């Protein structure tokens, strides 16, 4: 498996966290891959063969591109032959405005959009192994899209900064204060832009921190981690972890110990089932 990440240009950093590329060869695709929830929305282009997803419990073919929004449970990704992915990792409160689409709460979004016109160009570049050139095309598209997006109210930007800096542990009232807004105003704007509440996204951000830590360091003390991330106690952390992952922190850590490959601290969302 090959994984690469690319920082967005300065002009896109208020809307896009990063761009990433991933390649899995046929030998690595003998099993489904579980996609775990996190605090981001991903716009995903895929190449190399049929790609489908089991969500919720039904195998559905996926066009390219599609959007993986905020998940509240794991989903299974299935592909045949070689699978290559180019993805744009967006903040959930900016992705719908960036694409000029109505917000929604579905975990997987299939949509018709002019961005799909990139698929033939990207496919040729990927086939030729020109990954950097493919990302240049993607960056240019989003630079143009961002230039057309007018953001006069930076309430969501300020809220997002506060949430990211505190890794989802900041209470909603404090997030609102950091954004210079009332809780009611912030929640209305957040729901309108992302389809989710501040609490929804904060919960996923915090889960993501636990997930990453246990994947990288399976022997991490759960009680200490609960305290560090603002959970009431270990039981609270365990309930929230099972809610999003379908398994306990201990079972997840045990799986990590069995030698599942880690490619970076930001890429543990896709693991082999």
Phi, psi and omega in degrees: 000135177243132179225133177225146176235148182228132178287145177283159173298159182308321183294343183253358189287349175275352182236331185238130178284313179191169168252148177215155179234140177218140178229130173234129180275170186305321181298331180274354185254026178285344179233161174293161176242128181277130177256117182268150178298152169207188187265023183233162170251137183242130170265120192239123168259136178230152187217153171110348180161178181297139178231134180219166183222143176262101184197120347269101177083000181239133180283119183238130175293147182243130173285174173233121005271168168220171179244131171262103181278199179288129180259149173248005176199162180292154172232160181252128178259134182233134178214156178242154183063208180281139176241123174238139184231135166244127185225153177243113182270112186249155170288135187296338180273000179240339192296320182289321176295322180298322180269356183056047178242152174293142181290157180204160184259358180296141180290324180242123182247120171255126188215156173264130186199148178304338180300336180296342178293345177286339188306309181299318180296313180296322180299317179296318181292320178295316178301327181273001180075018183265072185294315181298320179294324178297317180289331175298318179297318180295315180298317179298319179299313184285332174297320178291319179295319181294325180295333180272349183267117180267120178241094180274330181259116182262023179303312183292324177298312180297319178298317180297318178300314181297318181293319181290319181296328181259009174056037176082008184268350184283129177301153183303321181298323179285327175298317179298318179297319179295331180268002181057047180219161172283159178301318182297316180295316180298314181298320180297314181292323181294315181294321180294322185275328187242342186084000183230164176272166175301319181296320177304308185290320178299320179298320179290322177299317183290319176301318180301321178296317179295312180304310181297318182296317181289328179290319181281323182227081185301338182272009179303137178288120186293321180297316179295322179293321178299317179294317182298323185260012171080016173286154180300315179195185182297323180297320178298314178301315183297320179295315181293321180296316180291328178301318184270330187255341183081004180218171181274160176302321181295318180293322179295317179296322178297320178297319179297323181293339184282008172094022175296134186290134175250125182260336174190165180293340181260006185229068173241008180291328182255109179230151183287130181283000000 
